[in-house]
Amino acid sequence: MANKKYRLNPNSLKFEEVKVTWRDRMKKFGWHALTGVAFATLALIIVFMLFPSPRERMLERELAHTKLQYKMMNEQLDQLEEVLADLENRDDNIYRVIFEAEPIPDAERKAGYGGAERYKELQGYENTELLTKTAKRLDKLSRRLYVQSKSFDDVIEMARNKDEMLQHIPAIQPINNKNLKRIASGFGYRIHPVYKTLRMHDGMDFTAPPGTPIYATGNGKVVKPKGSMSGYGNYVVIDHGYGYKTLYAHMNKVIVKPWHSVKRGEIIGYVGNTGVSTGPHLHYEVRKEGKPVNPVHFFYNDLTPEEYEKVIEISSQVNQALS
């Protein structure tokens, strides 16, 4: 009786036994099984969505560890860049200044490598941006280290030639001026002796009697400059190397010839009044890489600190140039 099932017949109002066939039982079992599979699948999907698998957890740990390593690597790169920046600053503003060398352009130091093609193998990953950024920093750092290494090679070579370089760079006054009274006009804007207007005076004028000896201010070679030198009268140009040239103008007599090598202190001619000149004097110029610079900065072998200050004071007065 316990296994039998009955249902009420609404017509006869009597309970009748329900006959359960084998097919009904199989259908019922199938529905139960299908429902169970559906619920199990849904449960697995929810579990996989909400909870990572052991392999996923392992990959997440590896990814987190990799990110941490990249973070530490970038922190080390920050430190290396600071150290390298300090070396570059010393190189440009101390070492290269000492040896009269031009600083290395920032664009050359920090130039990068080829375009995006160089980093195409790093594209398509979850951390592509981090990988590419780090790779670019390493490339730029490598480039800066290479440039700095080459610069130090240059500095070492310049240091080896320091004595020779110091002998070539202008370092004395071009005429005997122990009492400092022969400086007539300095470098800068001065009154032109003919036009009586303010014009740039590219050198210094030293008054002296005709025939006063004129000395080479550094070792070098006498050269014949290109272009017109009208107005200078008899003149000499000496190429000292290292980007320096000196000009000696309005000479009465020149005793050296082009391509003649001279030593500092050697007589190259005598004071005169040739060319556009209002009286016997020497017009003296110093040029660095073709640009005129103030000659007063190149008298350090001749003067004491007190005399140097006095020369600067005298040469800075805005007066009339003699040429």
C-alpha positions, 0 to 999 in steps of 0.5 A: 500500500505504501508504494501505491498512489491514488488520485480522486476521480472527479466524475465518480468521486472515488479514489482510483489507483494510479498506474505508473508505467516504466516509461513514466518512471524513465521520463521522471528520472530523465527530468530529475537527471537533467535538472541535476546536471543543469544545476550542477553546471550552473553551480560550476560556472558560478564557482569558476566565475567567483573563485579562481582555479588553482592554476589561475591563482598560481598565474596571478601570483606569478603576475603579481611577482613580475609586476613587483620586480618591474616596479623594483627595476624602475626604482633602480632605473630612477636611481641610476638615472640620478647618478648618471645625470650627476655625472653628465652635469659634472662632465659638461660644467666641470671637466669639459669647461676645464679643457675648453670643450663644448658641452654635449647637447642634451638632445644627443645624450637623450636620443632614443632608439628606432620607432615603434617597430623596435617594441612590437614584440611587447605588444598584445599583453596585459602589461604591454604599457609597463613592458614597453615603458621599461624597455624604452627607459633601458634603451635610453639609459644605455644610450646615455651611458654610451655617450658618457663613456665616449665623453670620458674617453675624450676628457682623458685624451684632453687631460693627456694633452693638457700641457700642450693645450695650455701652451696654445691657448692665448694667455698673455698681453700682446705687448709689454704693459707692466704699468697697465697704462697702454689699454686704450679701449676694451671689448664691447660697444665703443665709439667708432673713431671715424663715424663717431657712433657706438659700434661693436668693438671686437677686440682691445686697443693698446697704445704704444710707440711705433716699433714696439714689439708685438708678441704671440700670446700662445703657441700656434701657426700663422694663417692667412684668413679667408675674406676681406680684412680691410681696415686692419692694415698690416696684420697677423692671424695666429691659429692656436688650435682648440678653436682659438685664433688671435688677430694683431692689426695696424702693425708697422712691420710683420716679421712672420709669414703664413704657415710659420709656427710661433711660440708664446712670447715670440715677436711677430711684428711691431706696432704701427699706424696702418689701415683705419687707425687714428694713432699708433696702436695695436688692435688685438682680438681673440676668437673662439670657434670664429666668434669674438670673445673678450681678450681680457679673460686671457691675460691670466699668465701676465697679471696678479689678481689685483692687476686683473681687476684693474685691467677689467675696470679700465677695459670696461669703460665706454670710450672711443676706440682707436680702430 
